[in-house]
Amino acid sequence: MADRVLPEHIGIIMDGNGRWAKKRGLPRAAGHAAGAAVFKTITMYCSKIGIKYLTVYAFSTENWRRPHDEVLSLMKLFKVYLNDALTNFLDENVKVRFLGDTTAFAPELQELIAETVHVSEKRTGMVLNLAMNYGGRAEIVRACSMLARDVKNGKITPEDITEEAVSKKLYTAGQPDPDFIIRPSGEKRLSNFMLWQSAYAEFISMDILWPDFKPADLDRAIEIYCGRSRRFGGI
């Protein structure tokens, strides 16, 4: 991959955990646990090869509608991951940020989120964005609400509301938009993930369930991305 120009920012919709478990006659929680292990591997691999920003869709605003037991198992996994990140990844130069309304989580999880952000704040390596209780539409509404408040308070005028102004109010303010979005499992939709930021992102659907995803699959996705021509509306 040395002769390839790496993308700056990769987005991943981690899809297929439930189907992976069902194929093996296992509870869905087992699929999520397997997917969490893959997430850890892929995160470290992205950091190793020089990706600057990685955003993963961990829990959407719609995921609260899933069965109560499944939501509880996901919350437990989040706690395990964050505790692991705090104790075992102290030497990893990865800066962790969270996209979404994390105030909806239990106080214990909110404390872990805040501590994870604080501990990694001064790191200078890859930025890992964890989208938790995140929805692309909700993010845009939040940005518009913040801009409307600024207009009301006299900080800006309606004419000051530009695409750049909206981008600065998003969770990813200051970061480049994703170069491409990977969705394992074969599905071909964004499912409310980074709707504003992915306006010109390449979309790569892969027929592999997330728990089976390996670094070689990420390499393949990067190869696909490098073979595409990005014109951004031009010729």
N, C-alpha and C positions, 0 to 999 in steps of 0.2 A: 504493500500500500504506500510505499515511500514515494512512488511516482505520481500519486494521486493528490489532488487538492482536497483536503478534508473539509467537510461542512463545518460551519461554526456552531450551529445550533440544530439539534435533533429532537424531535418530539416523538414520544412513543405512547400509543394507546394499548395498554397491557390487557389484551383480550384473549379469552379462551380458557380461563382457569376452570370454570364450571364444567365446560364440555370435556376438558381433559380428565377431570375427576369422574364424570359420568361414564366415559369410555372404559374406565378401569373399575367401575363399580364402587367408587369411593365417595364419601361425602364431599360436598362442594368446598368445605373448609380445607380439605386435603389439597384441593386444587389451588386454593389461595396461598397455602403454605408453600407449595411447590413454586408457584409464581413469584412469591416473595424472595425465595432463594435465587431464582433467575434474575430478578431485579437487582439484587446485590452484585451478582457476577457481571451483569451488563454495565452497571454503573461503574464498577472498578475498571472494566475493560475500556469504556469510553474515556475515563480519566487517563488511563495508561497510553492510549493512542493519540491523545491530544485534542479531543473534542472540548470546546470551551463552554458550551451550555447544553445541558440535557434536561428536558422536561418530560416527566412521566405522569400519566393520568392514573392516579391511585384510587380516587373515590370521587364520584360525581355527585352533583346535587340531586340527581335522580336515584342514586344508589340507596338512599334511605328507604325506598319503596320495596326493597328486597326483604325476604323473610327475616324476622327479628333475630333468629339464631345466627343467620349468615352475617348480618350486620355486626353482631357481637363478636363473632370470630374475626372479622376484619379489624375491629377496634383493638382486639388483643394482639393481632399481628402488627398493627401500627406501633403499639407500645413496645413489643419485642424488638422491632427494627430500630426504633429511636433509642432505646436503652443500649442496643448493640452498637449503634453509631456513636453513642456517647462514651462507651467503655472500650470498644475494640478498634475504632477508626480515628483515634487521636492523632496518629501519624499520617493519615491520609489528607492530602491537600485539596479537599473538596468543600466548597462553601454551599451550605444547604439553605434553601429558601422555600417558602410555602405559598402556593397560589390558592386562593379560595377563602371562604369565611370559616376560619378555624374556631370561632367562638361557639359554634354549634356542638363542638366535641366536649366530652366530660372534662372537668377541671384538671384531673391528673394528666390527661393527654395534652391539654393545652399547656400545662407546665413543661412537659417534655418537649413540645414543639418550640416553646420560647427558649428553653435551655439549649436545644440543638442549634437554633439560629445564633444564639449568643456565643456558644463555644466555637462555631465555625466562621464567625463574622470576619475575622482578620485573615482568613486563608486566601491564598492568591491563585489557586488552581481552578479546576472546572467548577462551574456553578450548577448545582443540581436543584432543579425546581420540582417540588412534590406538589402536584395538584390534588388537593384534598378538600372535599366539600366544595368542589369547583364546578362552575358551569360557564361556558363562553358567553351566553346571553346575559347571565347575571353579572358577569364582569363588565360587560359593555354598559348595562344599566347603572352599575355602580359608578363607572367613569362619568357617565352623563349627569348623574346626580351630583357628583363632586363639582363638575363644571357649572351646573346650574346654581349650586351654592356659592361658587366663586362670583358668578354674575350678580346674584342677589346681594352679596356683600360688597359689591363694587370693586372687586379685585381685577376683574376682566370684563370686557364687553361681549355681547353675542358674536360680534365679528371676529373675536379672538379665538373662537372655537374652530379649530382646524383639525386635520387628521393627526398632526403632530401633537396638538394639545390633548386629544383623546388618548393617544399612545402613552403620553406621560402620566396619565391617570390609571393605567392598567397595572395589574400585578407585576408585569414584566417590564415596567418602565426602566429605561436605560439599557435594556438588552436587545440584541438583534432579533428580528423575527426568525422563526424556524426555517431552515433551508428545506427540510422535508419532514413529513410525518409518516411514521411506520405504524401500520395496524396489522398485527398477526391475526390469525384465525380465519382469514379470507374475507372478512367483512369489508365493505367499501363505503364507509361513511365516517364522518368526523364525530358524530355523537356529542355535539355541543362542546368540543375541545378546541380551544384557542381559535375561535371563529374570526376574530379581528386579525390576529397575528399570522394566521395561515392563509391569508388572501392570495399570496403568490407562492406558497410552499408547494413543493412536489408531494404527491400522495403515493405511498407505496404500500399496497396490500400484499400480504404474504400468507400462503396457505400452510401455516404452521401455528399450532396453539402456543400461547405464551410460555407455559411451563416447559415446552420442548425447544424454546428459542435459545440459540447458542451464539457466542461471539462470531462464529463463521457466518451465521445468518445476518448479523449486523454488517459484517464485511460485504456480504452479497448486496445488502440494501444500499450501502455506500457506493458500490460498483454501479448499481442501477441508477442512482442519483447522478453520479459523475458522467453517465452516458446520456443524460438528458440535456436539452438546450433550454435554458431559462431566459425568456425574452421580456418578461414583465410588461406585457402588452405591446411591445415593439415588434419589429420585424427581425 
